[in-house]
Amino acid sequence: MKTTLYLEAPPDLSIGTVRISNEGGTLAEWTATPDDRVFSSEESSEEIAPGPYLVEISPAGVAAQSVIFDVEEGKANTVTLPYFSALSSMGSNTAFLNASSEISARFDRNQAVFFGMEPSAIMTLPVTTQTEKLVTDEADFRERRLSVGLSQEKSGQRESWGPFNGHSRAELAGSRLEISLFNDEASSGSNAGRVRISIAIEGSRVERALVPLYRGGTTISITPSALSSADVSLEIVPADPMLRAVIRALHAGVPEEARVIRDKVLPKLRPLSDDGLPEDDPWSVILVGLLSTRFPDTFRDTNGEWVVRLADRAMFAFDAQVVAAHYAIMQAGKSGQETAVKTAVQRLAKAQAAGSPYYAYADELFSELISGLNELRIAEKIGDPDVAKAVHRMFVRYQRELSLQKKSGATFIWFRRDQEALRNGLLIPDRKSSGLLRRPDTSIIFEGRIASGRVSLGNGQGRQKSSRRRQLVGDLAFSPPSGDRSFEECPALSREPGPRNDPNKGRFGGQASTAGFSVTATFAKTDDEDWTKINLIVEAERSIDIELGDSVWFFLHPTFSPAQLKVLFRGRRAVLSTEAYGGFTVGVWVPKFKVELELNLAELSLAPSVIRNR
């Protein structure tokens, strides 16, 4: 039988290079999109050689991931790679795929050397045993409170914010906190108020960004810095991989990737049509406008009049106004420089009035435009004195606010101002954050603690004892998230809650171990004797086939933010860390295997007194 290979790249790959190689060199290399993820050797008349192969997946603007696999002689070899997000959650950039097309916990070190890799650089999924001890308190860095919240601008009231109107879901993917927002007519579209995310880090800052509510949903990833507990990286992207390809190309793409977007992605997305601009998703059109501005040669034949229509409709979007300003300058040869400059200045003024940009490239484009116009002003090449004054005013303001700005990938971020310093004429970030966000103008999505390279869940109140500890706060995070069938299928949700002060008790079957799964807890001291650190551990027996990307839902007391959290398995374990000073019952749902577990922390003999004496 002929030796063949059929390889399918990760299903959530947006746009990037896929390279397949072996001892003889590169077998195939192409710029992949969601609809162009497959390699098949049957399309070639040559039989491929058996042996070890390496596939490297390099999405634009994202750390590359590699997978080593074997091609067996005389077989039709089929390799289906798991989700890229699951690969990137392993804590390493290389995995080994065994003959059954599953990510293995073992790898052949000779193969690693064969591909020019040091064996010590290869890490795979951890395999744990019942006798292994979970390391909990050997870190020597300062932990800080971390809060994440969403606010939505009230209709018709600029810069007046209230709780987010939509739905969300939170999960821990490796060291990354991932929040999914689901498309909702009440919270998206051109006529809805803008949505803002706030991230408060104790003793560091409060940083904010505007959140596009894309058709198909939006994914927000927050990754703690491995070098400091005072910093995180923020990424906001569409859930739809086709649309995500556009933002990847905008941020870190090259002309070749821009051409692939133009030829293969945009015709299927159809953000622009004869029917006009989409009412429910102006951000996809803004992305196309920014992409065509960054790669003008690639999009040279595109009719740009829609840019003006977009800016007139999306008055709320800094980004749309900047694209229209750039378009006006580019049309100067047709309408005259003086008219073009005046139009561009008007658009830039509207951009500043709109507030902050959604995208980092829009800010970069604004900087280029206002700096160039200011050079014209200095050279006295702007005849209208009012236009010249407007240019000077915008340039000075932009320069003054640079200390409050940050770029994280494709996302533009700004910091909350230090009001005390502002009264003294200084515009600097507020470094005195408590790490908590204020209700009721913000929907609290997550509250916990951050350390270098890791994040843990908190109870939503900081370390403050309060009668509110047992109240049902009723935030967005506590309502069942929409759009996730694995959550909705949990049988406990159809059962009556337990006691008011412990609603999970008796609701998840009452068993801490069943069907090859078990849930246990370990405890460790904190720097406050009234609080304890809790590590909740769901473990699968070796007979259970755990694959990369499998997950567990943890259901906590309603005072946690969020009260339900999805955690990916690492090897055979899924671990959730948090802090508490009172006991409660933890519910567990393993959706792939339809398993429910229940653990009453207050009844554990090893639990500290602050948990047992609730």
C-alpha positions as CSV (number, residue, x, y, z in Angstrom):
1,M,0.0,0.0,0.0
2,K,1.2,3.5,-0.8
3,T,2.4,5.6,2.1
4,T,0.3,8.8,2.3
5,L,-0.3,11.7,4.7
6,Y,-3.4,13.7,5.3
7,L,-2.8,16.5,7.8
8,E,-5.4,19.0,9.1
9,A,-4.1,22.1,10.9
10,P,-5.9,23.4,14.0
11,P,-9.5,24.3,13.4
12,D,-9.2,27.6,15.2
13,L,-6.2,28.7,13.1
14,S,-6.9,32.2,11.7
15,I,-4.0,33.0,9.4
16,G,-0.4,32.0,9.5
17,T,2.3,29.8,8.0
18,V,2.1,26.0,8.2
19,R,5.3,24.1,7.5
20,I,5.7,20.3,7.3
21,S,9.2,18.9,7.2
22,N,11.2,15.7,7.7
23,E,14.8,14.6,7.3
24,G,14.8,15.5,3.6
25,G,13.7,19.1,4.2
26,T,10.4,20.9,3.8
27,L,7.5,18.8,2.5
28,A,5.0,21.6,2.3
29,E,4.6,25.2,3.4
30,W,1.7,27.5,2.8
31,T,-0.2,30.5,4.3
32,A,-3.2,28.8,5.9
33,T,-6.6,30.3,6.5
34,P,-9.7,28.6,8.2
35,D,-10.7,27.3,4.8
36,D,-7.2,26.2,3.7
37,R,-5.9,24.1,6.6
38,V,-5.4,20.7,4.9
39,F,-2.4,19.0,3.3
40,S,-2.9,15.8,1.4
41,S,0.0,13.9,-0.2
42,E,-2.5,12.1,-2.5
43,E,-2.6,15.2,-4.6
44,S,1.0,14.5,-5.5
45,S,2.1,11.5,-7.6
46,E,5.1,11.0,-5.3
47,E,5.0,8.6,-2.3
48,I,6.2,10.3,0.9
49,A,8.9,8.8,3.1
50,P,8.0,7.2,6.4
51,G,9.5,8.4,9.6
52,P,9.3,11.4,12.0
53,Y,7.8,14.7,10.8
54,L,7.6,18.1,12.3
55,V,4.7,20.5,11.6
56,E,5.2,24.1,12.7
57,I,2.2,26.4,13.0
58,S,3.0,30.1,13.1
59,P,-0.1,32.3,13.2
60,A,0.5,36.0,12.6
61,G,1.3,37.8,15.8
62,V,1.1,34.7,18.0
63,A,3.9,32.4,19.4
64,A,4.5,29.4,17.1
65,Q,3.6,25.9,18.2
66,S,5.1,22.7,16.9
67,V,4.0,19.1,16.8
68,I,6.2,16.0,16.1
69,F,4.5,12.9,14.7
70,D,5.3,9.6,12.9
71,V,4.4,8.6,9.4
72,E,4.1,4.8,9.2
73,E,5.1,3.0,6.1
74,G,2.5,1.5,3.8
75,K,-0.4,3.3,5.6
76,A,-2.8,6.1,4.9
77,N,-1.6,8.3,7.8
78,T,-4.2,10.8,9.1
79,V,-3.1,13.6,11.5
80,T,-5.7,15.9,12.9
81,L,-4.2,18.6,15.1
82,P,-6.1,19.8,18.2
83,Y,-7.2,23.4,18.7
84,F,-4.3,25.9,18.6
85,S,-5.6,27.4,21.8
86,A,-5.2,24.0,23.5
87,L,-1.7,23.6,22.1
88,S,-0.7,27.0,23.4
89,S,-2.1,26.2,26.9
90,M,0.4,23.4,27.5
91,G,3.1,25.6,28.8
92,S,5.5,24.6,26.0
93,N,5.8,25.1,22.3
94,T,6.3,21.5,21.2
95,A,4.2,18.4,21.6
96,F,4.4,14.8,20.4
97,L,1.6,13.2,18.5
98,N,1.4,9.4,18.8
99,A,0.1,6.9,16.3
100,S,-3.5,7.2,17.4
101,S,-3.5,11.0,16.6
102,E,-3.5,12.0,20.2
103,I,-1.1,14.4,22.0
104,S,1.1,12.1,24.1
105,A,2.7,12.7,27.4
106,R,5.9,11.0,26.1
107,F,8.2,11.9,23.2
108,D,11.2,10.5,21.5
109,R,14.2,12.5,22.5
110,N,16.1,11.2,19.4
111,Q,13.4,12.7,17.2
112,A,13.8,16.0,19.0
113,V,17.5,16.0,18.3
114,F,16.7,14.9,14.7
115,F,14.8,18.2,14.2
116,G,17.6,20.3,15.7
117,M,16.0,20.7,19.1
118,E,17.6,20.3,22.5
119,P,15.8,17.6,24.4
120,S,15.6,19.8,27.4
121,A,13.7,22.4,25.4
122,I,10.9,19.9,24.6
123,M,8.1,19.8,27.2
124,T,4.9,17.8,26.9
125,L,1.7,17.3,28.9
126,P,2.5,16.6,32.6
127,V,1.6,13.1,33.9
128,T,0.8,13.1,37.6
129,T,0.1,10.4,40.1
130,Q,-1.9,10.1,43.3
131,T,1.3,10.3,45.3
132,E,2.7,13.5,43.8
133,K,2.4,16.6,45.9
134,L,0.9,19.7,44.5
135,V,3.3,22.6,45.0
136,T,1.3,25.5,46.5
137,D,3.4,28.0,48.4
138,E,7.0,28.0,47.3
139,A,6.8,31.2,45.2
140,D,8.9,34.0,46.4
141,F,7.1,36.9,44.6
142,R,4.4,39.2,45.8
143,E,0.8,38.3,45.0
144,R,-1.6,41.1,44.1
145,R,-5.3,41.4,43.8
146,L,-6.6,41.2,40.3
147,S,-10.1,42.2,39.1
148,V,-11.6,42.2,35.6
149,G,-14.9,43.9,34.8
150,L,-17.1,45.0,31.9
151,S,-19.0,48.2,31.6
152,Q,-21.3,49.5,28.8
153,E,-22.0,53.1,27.9
154,K,-25.5,54.2,28.6
155,S,-27.5,54.9,25.6
156,G,-27.2,58.5,24.5
157,Q,-24.9,59.4,27.4
158,R,-21.3,59.8,26.5
159,E,-18.8,58.5,29.0
160,S,-21.6,57.5,31.4
161,W,-21.1,53.8,32.1
162,G,-23.2,51.0,33.6
163,P,-23.0,47.2,33.8
164,F,-22.5,45.2,30.7
165,N,-25.8,44.1,29.1
166,G,-24.6,40.8,27.5
167,H,-23.4,37.4,28.6
168,S,-19.9,36.0,29.3
169,R,-18.1,32.8,30.1
170,A,-14.7,32.6,31.9
171,E,-12.1,29.8,31.7
172,L,-8.5,29.1,32.7
173,A,-6.4,27.9,29.8
174,G,-3.0,27.1,31.3
175,S,-1.8,30.4,32.9
176,R,-4.2,32.4,30.7
177,L,-7.6,33.8,31.8
178,E,-10.0,33.6,28.8
179,I,-13.3,35.4,28.7
180,S,-15.9,34.8,26.0
181,L,-18.5,37.4,25.2
182,F,-21.5,36.2,23.2
183,N,-23.2,38.2,20.4
184,D,-26.4,39.8,21.8
185,E,-28.6,42.3,20.0
186,A,-29.1,44.2,23.2
187,S,-25.4,44.8,23.6
188,S,-23.9,45.0,20.1
189,G,-24.2,47.0,16.9
190,S,-23.7,50.6,15.9
191,N,-26.6,51.9,18.0
192,A,-25.6,50.2,21.2
193,G,-23.3,51.9,23.8
194,R,-19.6,51.1,23.7
195,V,-18.3,48.3,25.8
196,R,-15.2,48.8,28.0
197,I,-13.1,46.2,29.9
198,S,-11.2,47.3,33.0
199,I,-8.4,45.4,34.6
200,A,-7.3,46.4,38.1
201,I,-3.9,45.2,39.5
202,E,-3.3,46.0,43.2
203,G,-0.5,48.5,43.7
204,S,0.1,48.8,39.9
205,R,-2.7,50.4,37.8
206,V,-6.2,50.1,36.3
207,E,-6.0,49.6,32.6
208,R,-8.9,49.8,30.2
209,A,-9.7,49.0,26.6
210,L,-12.7,49.2,24.3
211,V,-14.2,45.8,23.3
212,P,-15.6,45.2,19.8
213,L,-18.6,43.0,20.0
214,Y,-18.1,41.0,16.8
215,R,-20.7,38.8,15.1
216,G,-20.1,35.3,16.4
217,G,-18.7,36.5,19.7
218,T,-15.5,38.1,21.1
219,T,-12.7,36.4,23.0
220,I,-10.7,38.3,25.6
221,S,-7.4,36.7,26.8
222,I,-5.5,38.0,29.9
223,T,-2.1,36.5,30.4
224,P,0.0,37.4,33.5
225,S,3.6,38.3,32.9
226,A,6.2,35.7,33.8
227,L,8.5,38.4,35.0
228,S,6.3,40.5,37.2
229,S,3.1,40.3,39.2
230,A,2.3,43.9,38.2
231,D,1.7,43.3,34.5
232,V,-0.6,41.4,32.2
233,S,-1.0,41.2,28.4
234,L,-4.4,41.7,27.0
235,E,-5.7,40.4,23.7
236,I,-9.2,41.0,22.3
237,V,-10.1,39.1,19.1
238,P,-13.1,37.8,17.2
239,A,-14.3,34.2,18.1
240,D,-14.8,33.6,14.3
241,P,-11.4,32.4,13.0
242,M,-12.1,34.0,9.6
243,L,-12.6,37.4,11.1
244,R,-9.7,36.8,13.5
245,A,-7.5,36.3,10.4
246,V,-8.1,40.0,9.5
247,I,-7.0,41.3,12.9
248,R,-3.9,39.0,12.9
249,A,-2.9,40.3,9.5
250,L,-3.5,43.9,10.6
251,H,-1.3,43.5,13.7
252,A,1.6,41.4,12.5
253,G,0.9,40.3,8.9
254,V,3.1,40.8,5.9
255,P,2.0,41.7,2.3
256,E,1.6,38.0,1.4
257,E,-0.8,37.4,4.2
258,A,-2.7,40.6,3.3
259,R,-3.1,39.2,-0.2
260,V,-4.5,36.0,1.2
261,I,-7.0,38.0,3.3
262,R,-8.1,39.9,0.2
263,D,-8.4,36.9,-2.0
264,K,-9.6,34.1,0.3
265,V,-11.1,35.6,3.5
266,L,-12.9,38.8,2.6
267,P,-15.0,37.3,-0.2
268,K,-16.5,34.9,2.4
269,L,-16.9,37.4,5.2
270,R,-18.4,40.0,2.8
271,P,-18.1,42.9,5.3
272,L,-18.9,45.2,2.4
273,S,-21.8,44.6,0.0
274,D,-24.2,46.3,-2.4
275,D,-26.6,46.4,0.5
276,G,-24.4,48.8,2.4
277,L,-22.5,48.4,5.7
278,P,-23.6,45.9,8.4
279,E,-25.6,47.5,11.2
280,D,-24.7,44.8,13.8
281,D,-20.9,44.6,13.3
282,P,-19.2,47.9,12.4
283,W,-15.9,46.6,13.7
284,S,-15.3,44.1,10.8
285,V,-15.7,47.0,8.4
286,I,-13.3,49.2,10.5
287,L,-10.8,46.3,10.4
288,V,-11.0,46.2,6.7
289,G,-10.5,49.9,6.5
290,L,-7.4,49.7,8.7
291,L,-6.0,46.7,6.8
292,S,-6.4,48.5,3.4
293,T,-4.7,51.5,4.9
294,R,-1.7,49.5,6.2
295,F,-1.4,47.6,2.9
296,P,-2.3,50.2,0.2
297,D,-0.6,48.3,-2.6
298,T,-2.6,45.1,-1.9
299,F,-6.0,47.0,-1.8
300,R,-5.2,49.6,-4.4
301,D,-8.2,48.8,-6.6
302,T,-10.7,48.9,-3.7
303,N,-13.3,51.7,-4.0
304,G,-12.8,53.7,-0.8
305,E,-16.0,55.7,-0.7
306,W,-17.4,53.3,1.8
307,V,-14.8,54.6,4.2
308,V,-16.6,57.9,4.4
309,R,-20.0,56.2,4.8
310,L,-18.5,54.2,7.7
311,A,-17.2,57.2,9.4
312,D,-20.5,59.1,9.1
313,R,-22.3,56.1,10.6
314,A,-19.8,55.0,13.3
315,M,-19.4,58.4,14.9
316,F,-18.6,56.6,18.2
317,A,-15.5,55.0,16.7
318,F,-12.1,56.8,16.8
319,D,-10.8,54.2,14.4
320,A,-13.4,54.9,11.7
321,Q,-12.7,58.7,11.8
322,V,-8.9,58.1,11.4
323,V,-9.4,55.9,8.4
324,A,-11.6,58.5,6.8
325,A,-8.9,61.2,7.6
326,H,-6.3,59.1,5.9
327,Y,-8.5,58.6,2.9
328,A,-9.0,62.3,2.6
329,I,-5.3,62.9,2.5
330,M,-4.8,60.2,-0.1
331,Q,-7.4,61.9,-2.3
332,A,-5.6,65.2,-2.1
333,G,-4.5,65.0,-5.8
334,K,-8.2,65.0,-6.8
335,S,-9.7,67.6,-4.5
336,G,-6.7,69.8,-3.7
337,Q,-4.4,69.8,-0.7
338,E,-6.1,72.6,1.2
339,T,-9.5,70.9,1.1
340,A,-8.0,67.5,1.9
341,V,-6.2,68.9,4.9
342,K,-9.3,70.6,6.2
343,T,-11.3,67.4,5.8
344,A,-8.7,65.3,7.5
345,V,-8.4,67.7,10.4
346,Q,-12.2,67.6,10.9
347,R,-12.1,63.8,10.9
348,L,-9.2,63.7,13.4
349,A,-11.0,66.2,15.7
350,K,-14.0,63.8,15.6
351,A,-11.7,60.9,16.5
352,Q,-10.4,62.7,19.6
353,A,-13.9,63.6,20.6
354,A,-14.9,60.0,20.3
355,G,-12.4,59.0,22.9
356,S,-10.0,56.1,22.7
357,P,-9.4,53.8,19.7
358,Y,-10.3,50.2,19.6
359,Y,-7.2,49.2,17.7
360,A,-3.5,50.0,18.3
361,Y,-2.9,50.6,14.6
362,A,-5.6,53.3,14.6
363,D,-3.6,55.1,17.2
364,E,-0.4,54.7,15.2
365,L,-2.2,56.0,12.2
366,F,-3.5,59.0,14.1
367,S,0.1,59.7,15.3
368,E,1.4,59.7,11.8
369,L,-1.3,62.0,10.5
370,I,-1.3,64.6,13.2
371,S,2.5,64.7,13.3
372,G,2.6,65.2,9.5
373,L,-0.1,67.9,9.7
374,N,1.8,69.6,12.6
375,E,4.9,69.7,10.4
376,L,2.9,71.5,7.7
377,R,1.7,73.9,10.3
378,I,5.2,74.6,11.5
379,A,6.3,75.2,7.9
380,E,3.3,77.6,7.5
381,K,1.8,75.5,4.7
382,I,-1.7,75.5,6.3
383,G,-3.4,78.6,5.1
384,D,-6.5,78.6,7.3
385,P,-5.5,79.8,10.8
386,D,-8.4,78.0,12.4
387,V,-7.3,74.7,10.9
388,A,-3.7,75.4,12.0
389,K,-4.9,76.0,15.5
390,A,-6.9,72.8,15.5
391,V,-3.8,70.8,14.4
392,H,-1.7,72.4,17.1
393,R,-4.3,71.7,19.8
394,M,-4.7,68.0,18.8
395,F,-1.0,67.5,18.5
396,V,-0.3,68.9,22.0
397,R,-3.1,66.8,23.5
398,Y,-1.9,63.6,21.8
399,Q,1.7,64.2,23.1
400,R,0.4,65.0,26.6
401,E,-1.6,61.7,26.8
402,L,1.2,59.4,25.6
403,S,2.1,58.5,29.2
404,L,-1.4,57.0,29.7
405,Q,-1.3,54.7,26.7
406,K,-0.2,51.2,26.1
407,K,-0.4,48.7,23.2
408,S,-1.0,45.0,23.7
409,G,-0.9,43.2,20.3
410,A,-3.7,44.7,18.2
411,T,-5.4,46.2,21.2
412,F,-5.1,49.8,22.4
413,I,-5.1,50.3,26.1
414,W,-5.2,53.4,28.4
415,F,-4.6,53.8,32.1
416,R,-6.8,55.4,34.7
417,R,-5.4,58.8,35.7
418,D,-4.0,59.7,39.0
419,Q,-6.5,62.4,40.1
420,E,-4.3,63.7,42.9
421,A,-1.4,64.3,40.5
422,L,-3.8,65.8,37.9
423,R,-4.8,68.5,40.4
424,N,-1.1,69.4,40.5
425,G,-0.9,69.5,36.7
426,L,0.6,66.1,36.1
427,L,-1.0,63.5,33.8
428,I,0.3,60.1,35.0
429,P,-1.3,56.6,35.6
430,D,-2.8,55.9,39.0
431,R,-0.4,53.5,40.7
432,K,-2.4,53.2,43.9
433,S,-5.1,50.7,42.7
434,S,-6.6,48.5,45.4
435,G,-7.0,45.7,42.8
436,L,-10.8,45.9,43.1
437,L,-13.3,47.4,40.8
438,R,-16.4,49.4,41.8
439,R,-19.9,48.2,41.6
440,P,-22.6,48.9,40.4
441,D,-21.3,50.6,37.3
442,T,-19.2,47.6,36.4
443,S,-20.1,43.9,35.9
444,I,-17.4,42.0,37.7
445,I,-16.2,39.1,35.5
446,F,-13.3,37.9,37.6
447,E,-11.8,38.6,40.9
448,G,-8.7,36.8,42.2
449,R,-5.0,37.1,42.7
450,I,-2.1,37.4,40.3
451,A,1.6,36.4,40.7
452,S,4.4,36.1,38.2
453,G,3.1,33.8,35.4
454,R,-0.1,32.6,37.2
455,V,-3.6,33.7,38.2
456,S,-5.9,32.3,40.9
457,L,-9.5,32.8,41.7
458,G,-10.6,34.9,44.7
459,N,-13.9,35.2,46.5
460,G,-14.9,38.6,45.0
461,Q,-14.5,40.6,48.2
462,G,-10.7,40.9,48.6
463,R,-9.6,39.7,52.1
464,Q,-12.3,41.5,54.0
465,K,-14.8,39.7,56.2
466,S,-18.2,41.1,55.6
467,S,-21.8,40.1,55.9
468,R,-21.9,40.4,52.1
469,R,-19.8,37.2,52.0
470,R,-23.0,35.1,52.0
471,Q,-25.1,37.3,49.9
472,L,-26.0,36.5,46.3
473,V,-24.4,39.5,44.5
474,G,-26.2,38.8,41.2
475,D,-23.5,40.0,38.8
476,L,-23.2,39.0,35.2
477,A,-20.7,36.4,36.1
478,F,-23.2,34.5,38.3
479,S,-25.8,34.0,35.6
480,P,-25.5,30.9,33.3
481,P,-23.4,31.9,30.3
482,S,-25.1,31.5,27.0
483,G,-23.6,29.8,23.9
484,D,-21.7,27.0,25.7
485,R,-23.6,23.7,25.4
486,S,-21.1,21.9,27.8
487,F,-22.3,24.2,30.6
488,E,-26.0,24.0,29.8
489,E,-26.0,20.2,29.7
490,C,-24.9,19.9,33.4
491,P,-27.8,18.0,35.1
492,A,-27.3,20.0,38.4
493,L,-28.7,23.1,36.6
494,S,-32.1,21.5,36.4
495,R,-32.2,20.6,40.1
496,E,-33.2,22.8,42.9
497,P,-30.3,24.5,44.7
498,G,-29.3,23.4,48.2
499,P,-29.4,25.6,51.3
500,R,-29.2,29.3,50.7
501,N,-25.8,29.6,52.3
502,D,-24.5,26.6,50.4
503,P,-26.5,26.2,47.2
504,N,-24.3,23.5,45.6
505,K,-24.8,21.0,48.5
506,G,-26.6,17.9,47.3
507,R,-27.0,19.3,43.9
508,F,-24.1,17.5,42.1
509,G,-24.8,13.9,43.3
510,G,-23.0,14.0,46.6
511,Q,-20.0,11.9,45.4
512,A,-16.4,13.1,45.4
513,S,-15.3,10.1,43.3
514,T,-17.2,8.3,40.6
515,A,-16.8,6.9,37.0
516,G,-13.0,7.2,37.1
517,F,-12.9,10.8,38.3
518,S,-12.3,12.3,41.7
519,V,-12.2,15.8,43.2
520,T,-9.9,16.6,46.1
521,A,-8.6,19.7,47.8
522,T,-5.4,20.8,49.4
523,F,-4.9,23.8,51.7
524,A,-2.0,26.2,52.3
525,K,-1.5,29.2,54.6
526,T,-1.7,32.8,53.4
527,D,-0.2,35.9,54.9
528,D,-3.6,36.4,56.7
529,E,-4.4,33.8,59.4
530,D,-8.1,34.2,58.8
531,W,-7.7,33.1,55.1
532,T,-6.6,29.9,53.5
533,K,-5.5,29.0,49.9
534,I,-7.4,26.2,48.4
535,N,-6.3,24.0,45.4
536,L,-9.3,22.1,43.9
537,I,-8.1,19.1,41.9
538,V,-10.1,17.0,39.6
539,E,-8.1,13.9,38.5
540,A,-8.9,11.1,36.0
541,E,-7.8,7.5,36.4
542,R,-5.3,6.1,33.8
543,S,-8.1,4.2,32.1
544,I,-9.8,7.5,31.2
545,D,-8.8,8.8,27.8
546,I,-8.1,12.5,28.4
547,E,-7.3,14.5,25.3
548,L,-5.8,17.9,24.8
549,G,-8.5,20.5,25.2
550,D,-10.7,18.5,27.6
551,S,-12.1,20.6,30.4
552,V,-13.9,20.7,33.7
553,W,-16.5,23.1,35.1
554,F,-16.1,24.1,38.7
555,F,-19.1,25.5,40.5
556,L,-18.3,27.6,43.5
557,H,-20.2,29.6,46.1
558,P,-22.2,32.5,44.5
559,T,-20.0,35.1,46.1
560,F,-17.1,34.2,43.9
561,S,-16.5,36.1,40.6
562,P,-17.1,34.1,38.5
563,A,-19.1,31.5,40.4
564,Q,-18.6,29.0,37.6
565,L,-15.3,28.5,35.8
566,K,-14.1,26.2,33.1
567,V,-10.5,24.8,33.5
568,L,-8.6,22.7,31.0
569,F,-7.0,19.4,31.9
570,R,-3.2,19.4,32.2
571,G,-2.3,15.8,31.8
572,R,-4.9,14.0,33.9
573,R,-5.5,16.9,36.3
574,A,-7.5,20.0,36.2
575,V,-6.6,22.4,39.0
576,L,-8.3,25.5,40.3
577,S,-6.7,27.7,43.0
578,T,-8.6,30.2,45.1
579,E,-8.8,31.6,48.6
580,A,-11.5,31.6,51.2
581,Y,-12.2,32.0,54.9
582,G,-15.5,30.0,55.0
583,G,-16.4,26.5,54.0
584,F,-18.7,25.7,51.0
585,T,-19.6,22.8,48.7
586,V,-17.8,22.6,45.3
587,G,-19.7,21.2,42.4
588,V,-17.9,19.7,39.4
589,W,-19.1,18.8,35.9
590,V,-16.9,17.0,33.3
591,P,-18.9,17.5,30.1
592,K,-17.2,15.1,27.8
593,F,-17.7,12.2,30.1
594,K,-21.1,13.4,31.6
595,V,-19.7,13.1,35.2
596,E,-20.8,15.1,38.2
597,L,-18.7,15.4,41.4
598,E,-19.3,17.1,44.7
599,L,-17.0,18.1,47.6
600,N,-18.0,19.7,50.8
601,L,-14.9,21.5,52.0
602,A,-16.2,22.0,55.5
603,E,-16.4,18.3,56.1
604,L,-12.8,17.5,55.1
605,S,-10.6,16.5,58.1
606,L,-7.5,18.2,56.7
607,A,-9.3,21.5,56.2
608,P,-8.2,24.3,58.4
609,S,-10.5,25.7,61.1
610,V,-11.4,28.7,59.0
611,I,-13.0,26.3,56.5
612,R,-14.5,23.8,58.9
613,N,-16.0,26.4,61.3
614,R,-17.9,28.3,58.7
